[in-house]
Amino acid sequence: MVAVARVRRLSAEDWAVLRHVRLRALEEAPYAFGSTLEEESSRPEEWWKAGVGRLPWHGTRRIVWFVAEGEGHAVGLAAGVEGADGGHPEVMSMWVEPGRRGTGVAGDLLAAVISWAESQGASALRLGVADDNVAARRFYERHGFVSTGKREPLRSRPQVSTQEMILALADDR
């Protein structure tokens, strides 16, 4: 039986946890991310420390990281990023280790990001998913995300497009 994972928000002191699980994600599922394992594994400690609260590759946009932990180690990761130029916040870097997929961990991580976005007063949450990541797209559709029709090349694999998806959030704040 697989133990239930606990989701928590990472703090500045958790930069090494972030680095460890992010690199695991890039190694296991390179097709799903705009960054590469080679690129991020060479980053200095200072980059990771800054990355717990700000997007080092996007300047000043705030980011919050959530990790799912079970059986003594991180089993999943997701981030919420404030919107660019006052736009909708977005889900970024969603990943669950293969042995935990289909167990609710991804849903718990997504719920944490949605809750964060709602606490920021957001009316919607967006994300980009690679066209060839069918399982992820279906997961997001099951959670209410719909395609906006916008597409752009994935930075790590420009031959693959990402489609933007959006989730309308409750407006009873």
N, C-alpha and C positions, 0 to 999 in steps of 0.2 A: 504494500500500500504506500502511495506517495503522500508524504506529509504536506499539509497545507502551507502555502507560502504566505509570508507577511510582507506587505508593501509599506515602505517608508520613504520619506523624502530625504535625499542626501544633503548633508551640510558641508561646509568648507573643509572640515576635518576628514571627510570621506573621499577625498580626491583619489586616493589609491584604489578604493573600491570601484569608483567610476572608471578609472583607467583599466583595471583588471577586467571588468565585465564588458566594457566597450570593446576592448581588443578581442575578447572571446567572441563577441557578436560579429565583429568584422572578419574574424577567421572562419567562423562557422557559416555565415550567410553574406559573403561579399557582394552578392547580387542585389542586396536590399538597401545598400547605403550609398550616399554620395561621396563618402570618404573611402580610403583604402586602408588595409592593415599596415602596409608599408609606410604610408604617409603618417598615420597616427602613432605607430609604435616608435617612431623616431622623435616624437615630441618630447621636449624637456619637462621636468617636474613642474616648473612654473606655469607652463601652458595648461597642464591638467588642473592645477590649483585654481587658476583663473577661470577655467571652464566649468567649475561647479556652479558659478553664479552668473557668468556672462559668456556669450558665444565668442570665443577667441577669433574665430574665422569671420565673424560678422560685426565686430566692433562692440557696440554698446548694448545690443539687445539682451535683455535678461532671459535667463534660462533656469528652469527648475528640473532636477533629475529625481526620478523615483526608481527604486530598486525593489525587486521582489526577492525575498530570501527564504530559503527552505533547506532543512537538513544541514545547516551551518555554512551555507554559501549562497552567493547571488545566483538566481535562476532566471532573472529577467530584468529588463531595463526599459525605461521610457522617459521622454523629456517633453516638457511644455515650454514653448518659446513665445515671448511676447511678439505681437505682430509688428511687421516692418511698417514704418511711416503711419502708425496708428491703425493699421489693419487688424484683422482677426488674428488671435494667437494660433499657434500650430502645434501639432503633435510631431515629434521628431525622434528618431533613433529607437523605435519600438523593436524589441527583440525578446524572445523567450527561448531558453535552451530546448533542444529538440525533445528531450524526455519529459518536458513539462507542457508541451503544446497540447491543446485540447483539454487541459485540466482546469481552466478558469483563470490562470495566472495572467494571460494577456488581457482578459476582461477587467481584472482587478487593477492592472497597471493603467489601462485606458480610463477607468473610472477615476483614478487618482488625478490624471491629467485633466479630465473634464471638470472635476471638482475644483481644481486650481483655477482653470479658465473662468468658471462661474464666479469664483471668489474675486476675480479681477474685474467683474462686471461685463465680461464678454457676451455678446449675443450669438456668436458662432465660433466654431473651432474648425481649423482646416488642416490638411496634410497633403503630402504628395506620396504616391505609391507607384513603384515601377510597374510598367505594363506587364512584364513577365512574372510578377509576384502575385499570381492569381489567388493563392491562399490568403494573403494579407488583404487584398482588395475585397474578397468575400467576407473576411472577418469584419472589416470596417463597414461594409454594407449591412451586415447583420446588426451592427450597433448604430445604424441610422445615418451613416455618412452617404452622401450622394455625389456623383461626379459633377463638376462645374463645366466640364468640357475643355478647361485650360490644360495645356500640355507644355512640357519643356524637357530638354535632354537631362538625363541623369549625369551629374558631374563626373562620377567615376567611370561611367560607361556611356559616352555621348550617343552611341548608336541606339540606346534604349531611352524611351520617353517615360516620363512620370506623368500621371494624371492627378490633377488636384481634386480633392474631395472635401466636402464641407458638412458639418453637423450643426444644425440650428440648436441653440441652447435655450433652456427655459427663460422666459422673460418676466418672471414674477419676483425679481429681486427688489 
